[in-house]
Structure formats: C-alpha cells, structure tokens
Amino acid sequence: MTEQSPDIPQRKPLVRDDAAYVLPMLIFLAFTWASGNWPGTYAWMYLLKTVFTTIALIVLWPSYTRIKWNFAWLGFLVGVIGIVQWIGMQLLLQKYFEHLRPTGDSFNPEKEFASTQWRYAFYALRIAGAVLVVPIMEELFWRDFLWRSILAPNDFKLAQVGEWAWAPFLIVAGVFATVHGNWWPTAIVWALMIGVLLIYTKSLGACIIAHATTNLLLAAYVLHTRDWSFW
C-alpha cells in the first residue's frame, strides 16, 4: 500500500482579490496627483509611478484573472481606430468648446531637459509606461474588476469577463472618463469602443492590445507634432 503524501498547504495571497486590482490603480493615481500638485517633479513622479505600479502588478499577478489573448488582431485594429477617434474628436471639441481645452501648462521635455540624452531617456520611459504598464493596469481594473463588480457586487469573480449588461457598459465608460479631466467626452467614446470589443471577444488581451496600440500611436503623434497637451 502506497503512503499518500500529505496535502501541501496553499500559499495565502498577499491581499484580497479586490484589493489586488485596486492597489496598482491607487499607486498610479497617487503619483499622478502628486505630479499635478508639484509640476516640477513630473518626470520623477512618472518614473516612480511606472516603477511602483509595475512592481505591484508583478507581486499581485497570481490574484488576477488569467488573461486570454484571442482576437489580438481585432484589438490592434480597434486601437488604430481609437487613435483616430481620440485625436480627431479632441481637436474638434477643443476648437468649439473652450472649457474642454487642457488647463495649465503641459510638461514640455524639450524645455525641461537641456541634455538630449535625458530627453530621449524620458521619451523611452514615457512610452514604456503608456504602452506596457498602463494598458495592463487599467484594463485589469476597468474591464476586469470594475465591470464584473458591477455585475456581481458580493464577489466579482462570479461574473464572467465581458458578460453583457447595460450597467457595466455605461458605468465603466463614465467612471473611466472622470480620470481624464477635460478630455472626458473623448474618453467616454473611446471607453465605449473598448467595451464593445470586450463584449464581442470576451478577451482582456484584446482590450490590452487595443489600449497599448492607441497609446503607442498617440506617443508617435505627440513626438511628431510636439503637441505635449496630448501627453
């Protein structure tokens, strides 16, 4: 008779599942708030929020829903459409509605960094944060956690990824817009587009790719036009 090995105790998660989704977003928003209140620290704050958000995502990764990468091609296509919508709509709104224009001075790396090496290092950091970190952090929070929490408030994991209902479709887009300041009309439309992508594909990976594609093309637009308000 073979002796059965004792059950290996499972390792307890560091935090509750809901906290694992919220913490990276709180870290990111805290540093964003700090850079807004102390503009002279913008570059350092962007470095810190990128590093600490990345660390939080890595440490808390076991708590997240397994990401499916099906419909990656559609995510890329939606991301390309998204940048046309984002830039085109925002420029149109700013032309006719004064209150929707960016307030305050945008961070201009050409003025802030006398050294070309430091300037290009910042460009690399800014693009890496916007393309590699932000899409994962935000899609996990908005389209995974918040969407499913609206459907199943007592235990969000009882709801399926991309499960259809009007409430999460509209509420997530609305709340997403609140963190984009005067850009909120543009942000709502973009978020609704990603919501449709999620409902159709049931794929967080497709949403991450769409988000990353839009952010990458936005970075290319900013560096080409030097319109720093879009950053």
Buried (B, 14 or more C-beta within 10 A) or exposed (E): EEEEEEEEEEEEEEBEBBEBBBBBBEBBEBBBEBBEEEEEBBBEBBBBBBBBBBEBBEBBEEBBBEBBEEBBEBBBBBBBBBBEBBBEBBEEBBEEEEEBEBEEEBBEBEEBBEEEEEBEBBBEBBBBBBBBBBBBBBBBBBBBBBBBBBBEEEEBBEBEBBBEEEEBBBBBBBBBBEBBEBBBBBBBBBBBBBBEBBBBBBBBBBBBBBBBBBBBBBBEBBBEEEBBBBB
